[in-house]
């Protein structure tokens, strides 16, 4: 994915010999992701400017008795995640990275000084180290054509609106994202995600993805984790790319000292995870129980809430 390819690219630019083992036969194949990234994506991958399909400035959160508009401090870009993967793969290979496709890892590879597991939510590297499993949620998405009646008011949803819509459930939410060429709809919830949600609103779709949550970094001198493999996703949305890239930059700054990386990444993210979880619980409680306490309009930091 993006995090592993980004690390490989940047490490290769620092004159390290880097090999990437990719399970898929093609980069970007079946990339199940909304592709909604804050403009910080350009700080890490400026070449992704050409992949922008739509720009998002705010979200409408529809609680049963109140709708709240939340403005983002930095606008979000809608991109095709598969195209982003392929872009970073190309940059990595041009910098000298050796990319081996269609290679499933069933043991920790020999012959390398350092190993970085960026092998996703079901990380083999994480399990090989005997680390705990993160908590899991399930993200489910599908696409519709040019316009789609919203769940709330029966109007039409153009594909190029500058806002997304969210309908919270007790342990997750529905979403709708105008992608510039179509409308994406989806849901995120615990693994029994159909329970308690209006099934008639969930169409049969082709794509679903397990989303890990919980920062897990090994205390190991030569093997570490980054991205989804480390359970590093935003508690409120499940998005992992920007947080993973922040962790990747911390790893690059501390490389090859993986124990220093562990200490630094925990110091950076743990307070943000705690604050995010607490903030989310308070907003959900107020939204369902005391909606009159919530403002009609608010603003948040796009990637860290505060």
N, C-alpha and C positions, 0 to 999 in steps of 0.2 A: 504494500500500500504506500500511500504518500509519505508517511513518517519514515519508513525504512529506506525508501528511495532517496528521500531528502538527506538522511544521515549519510547514506552511501556517497551521494554526490558531494556533500561538503567535506567528508573525510578524505575522499579522493583528491579534492582540491588542495587538501593539506598534505598531499604526497603520501598518503597511506594506501596500501594495496588492499582493495575492498572487493569481496565477492558477495553477491546477493543470490540466495536460493529462493526462487519463487515457485509456489505450488502450482499456480495456474499456467496454462500453456501460452496465454496471451496476457500482457499487461492491460489492466483496465477492464478485463472480462467480468461481466456480471457484478459490477461495482454497485452494491446496494447502499445508496446514500442519497440524502436530499440534495447534497451539493450546495448547501447554504453556508457561506463562509463570510466572516466579517472582512472589512477591507484590509485587515492585518495580513491576510493571505499574500498581499502584494509586498509586504515587508520581507517575507520569507521567499516567495517565488514571484518576483516582479514580472516574469515572462507570462504569468497566468492572466495578465490584463486582457489578452485577446480572447479569453474563454468566457468572459462575462456575457450572460444572456439576459439578465434582468437585475435591477437594483432595488433593494428593500430598505425602507427607512423606519418602519414601525410595525408593531403587531397589535392586533385587536384580540383581547382575551375575553371570551364569552363565558362568563359564569351564568348559572341559571337565572339570576335576577339582576345581573349587572354586567355591562361590557366596559372594559378598561382599555384605553389606548396607551401603549408603552412605546416611547420613542427611544431609538438606539443612539448611543453616543457616536458610533461609527457605523456607516451604512453597511448592509450585507449585500454580497454578490451571489447571484444564482449561477452556478457552473455545472457542467457535466463532470461528475467525479471521475469517470473512466478516462475522459480526455485529460484531466489533471494528472492522473496516474501516468498516462503515456507521455505527457510533457516532461514530468520529472524523471521518468525512466530515460528519456532521450538525453536530458541534461546530464544524468549520472553516467550514462555510457560514453558520452562525448568527453567526460572528464577522466575516463579510464576505468570505470567500474566494470567488473566482469559479472554479467547477468546470466544465470542459469535458469531457464524456464522449465516448467513441468517437473520440478524436483520436490518431492515430498520428503521432509526431514523426519526420520524416525529414531534418530539418536543425536546427541549434541556433537556437531562436526569436530573432527580432529584436524590438527595442523594449522590452527589459527591462534594468534596471540590474544585476541579479544572476540567475543561473540555477543551480538546484540539481538535479542529476540523481539522482532516487530511482526510476529506471526499471528496477530489478531486476537479476538476475544477468546477463542479456544486454544490459546498458545500451548504448543507442545513444549517449548523451552521452559515456560513457567511451571508446567506440570512435572517436567523432568527434574526440576530443582526442588520438588516437594513443597512448593509454596501453596498457600491457601487459594481457594477460588474466589474471584470477585462475586458480588451480587450481579444478577443478570436481569435485564429487561428485554422485551422483544419489540423491535421496530418493524412496522408493516407498511408498505406503500404501494400505490398504484397511480396510474396516469389517466387523465381524461382528455377530451379534445379541447377545442378552442374556448368554449364557455361551459359553465357547469352551475346549476342552481345551488346557492349556498345552503347549508343546513338550517340557517336561522330565518331567512326572510324571503326566500323564493325569487330573489332577483337573479341577475346574471353576474358571473365572475370573469372578467376579461383576463387574458393571459399575461398582461403587462402591468398589472397594478403594482404600486410601490409598497404594499404591506402584505403581511401574512395574517392568517386567522387561526386561532387556537381555541379549542373547546375542552377545558379541563375535565378529567374524570378523577375519581378518588385517588388512584395511584398511577395516573398517567394523563394522556391527553390525545385528542384528535388534532390534526393540523391540515391546513390547505395552503399551498405555496404556488403563486403564479410564476411560471418558469420562463415566460417570454415566448414559448412555443406551445405550451400545454399547461394544464393544471395538475399539480401533484397533490394527492390526498393520502393521509396515512394516520397511524396511531402508534403510540408507544405506551407500554404498560408492563406489569410483571408477566411472567411467562404464561400464566393463565389469563391472558389479556382479553379474552372474549367475555369473561365473567363480569357481569355488571355493566357492560357497555351495550348500547343499542345495536344489535347485530345487523339490523336492516340497513344501517348506514355504512357498514363495512362490506365493500364489494370484494369478490374473489380477485385477488391480485397475483402477480407473478413473483413478487419479491418480498422477502422478509429477512431480517438480520438480528442476531443476538447482540445486545449492547451490554458490555461489562461496566461495572461501576465500583470503584474502590481502589485506591492507590496501592499497588503491590510492586515493590522494588527489592530485588534480592540483595542481601549483604554478602556479596561475592566479589572477588577481586578480578575475575576474568569473564564473567557472564552477567549480563544485565538485561533489562526489558525497557521498552519504550512504547508509547502509543496505546492502542487497545489491549495489547498483550499485558500491559501494566495496569489495566483497568482505568485508564486515564480518559474519562469522558465527563462532560459537564453534567452535574446532578440535575439541572432543570430541563435540559433539552436532549441529552444523550449524544450531542455532537462531540467528536473527538479530535478533529484535524488540527484546529488552532492550538488547543491545549497540548496535543502531541508534539506540535512543532515548537512550542515553548520549551517543552521537556527536551526535545532534540537539541535545541540551542544550548541548554544547560549541559547536556551530555558533551556537546562539542567543546564547550569552554573548559570542562573538567577532564576530558579525555587525555590519557587512558586510565585515569584514576576513577574506577567505577564506584568505590566507596564514597569518594567525595561527591560524585554525581548523585548517589542515593541521598546523602545528607542534604545537598543543595536543592534537589527536586522536592524532597519532603518539606523542607523549610518554605519553599515557594508555594506549594500547592495545598498542603494540609489546612492552613488557615482559610484559604479560599473555598475549599470543599466544605468545611464546617459552616462558614458564613452562608454559603449557597444553600446548603441543606436546610439550615434554620430559616433563612429568608423564604424559601419555597414553602416550607410547612406553614409559616405565618400567613403568607398570601393565600394559600389554598384554604386554610382554616377560615380566614376572613371572607374569602370569596364565596364559600358555601354556607357559612354560619352567620356572619355579620357583614354582608356586602356593603352596607351603608358606611362602614368605616374606611372603605377603600376609595381613593380619589378616582375621578373619571379619566384623569390623564397623569402619567408619570414618565420618568426617564430612567434608563439604566445604562451602565457600562456594558458594551456589547458582548464582551467575552468573560467578564468577571463580576457582573452585576453591580458592584460598588467600585 
